[in-house]
């Protein structure tokens, strides 16, 4: 008996999308298999949100700030996902020995990252939704959405830019070892501060807020708050349409940057033999 | 023929302190030697300073920068000292996860002739040293730039030092308890320290007076030992201002110290008992060298 059945292999665009789906799959299915993660990833941000809400109550802040905190707390889920499961993911893959397999396989590293991003976005959106619902119910947040379409548009553009930034920074992590964990850790609280997760970014000096706008969540959160709360516009940094335009530019820049940087860093990492070393 | 039992072997003398000293040094190396000292210094300070800055901005946005209100030093100092809580609880809990999962050294630590609880406490001591740097810088920034009314000549130093030491022992023992429990956990082990530190942040009156909590939640704050510790530290540092918040007004300094000392003793016993039980369970079930890649 001869075994000459021809294996159908995908190439080009089909292979690209097959890779995207293949890498997104574990992100989505992981959520269903390990439900306790979901509980922890919802409970921890809700605890933070509650702490910040009680501070605002202690200092007698208007109710709109409670809404701002709830929305900011929900968006932390996306930042943490980008930071720990996108940017530093290459470091974890190196630690577990998968990175070399990714490079050896006949597929695009960009497709792998895109799959990670889409899977992560889907899983994180569910967490963010539950955090928003829990926070809103616990603290009686009143939403007054002025345009659902714009709100959806801002959210989607923010996510494209944010995950684009995550893909771009993940290439930098290709070169890192033990320090990767510390750098990712370092990017948590300072970004919460600079992006105004718990207060309107307008509270900063204009140029500081403008500088912080390089992080897509800064403008995304600001625009979403303007669109979701009565009186939100008065506390907004820029006009929502301008923020949308800047987010669109950032999306393009980060995705192109990710493609270019990924190719460059992959070549560099191969040349310097950093794809398989694990200096713990 | 004379046979020396393991208990009587000279190498065993002082094993607790030696283990703790070496573990603290190891912890320091793990935390710091990935970067040059300057980068490490920046790393150690930027994160806690950012957390403090979030509170400062929130406060100043609402009060238009009215930093001379007694609530500000309450929030600021509570947040600064809470760094110890997060670092020591999370630090000891993480050292179990790191050694078991990441460095895969826990089994070798277990087969070495050392005292394991002292090893975990030593790792916690390294965290205490890093945290002290951040606490000092945050308080200094508060005094210099944000009108935190801390006058060194008016500080009740004996009360401050006794409270600080008691609180740190309490935190170390709470950390040991958590680390012991984590010996038996695989899934979610990395969340446990964070979840406990987060919950204590909410219920210890670290950044807002307990009276702000809904009435039915306020009793939780009185059960949390850290509430008493933070109150004592505030009283020692900015005594008259601390009196503006009625939560613990019914207690004198001595009574608060007594409660803190009692809770520290309780957690010391609890820490070692829980370790003994969890250690036995982990050995029985073969969890010491289990790797899950969490």
Interface residues (C-beta under 8 A of the other chain):
Chain A: X34 X36 X37 X40 X43 X44 X47 X48 X50 X51 X52 X54 X55 X56 X57 X58 X59 X60 X61 X65 X95 X96 X178 X179 X182 X185 X186 X188 X189 X190 X192 X193 X197 X198 X199 X200 X203 X204 X280
Chain B: X34 X35 X43 X46 X47 X48 X50 X51 X53 X54 X55 X57 X58 X59 X60 X61 X62 X63 X71 X75 X102 X103 X187 X188 X191 X194 X195 X198 X199 X201 X202 X207 X208 X209 X212 X213 X293
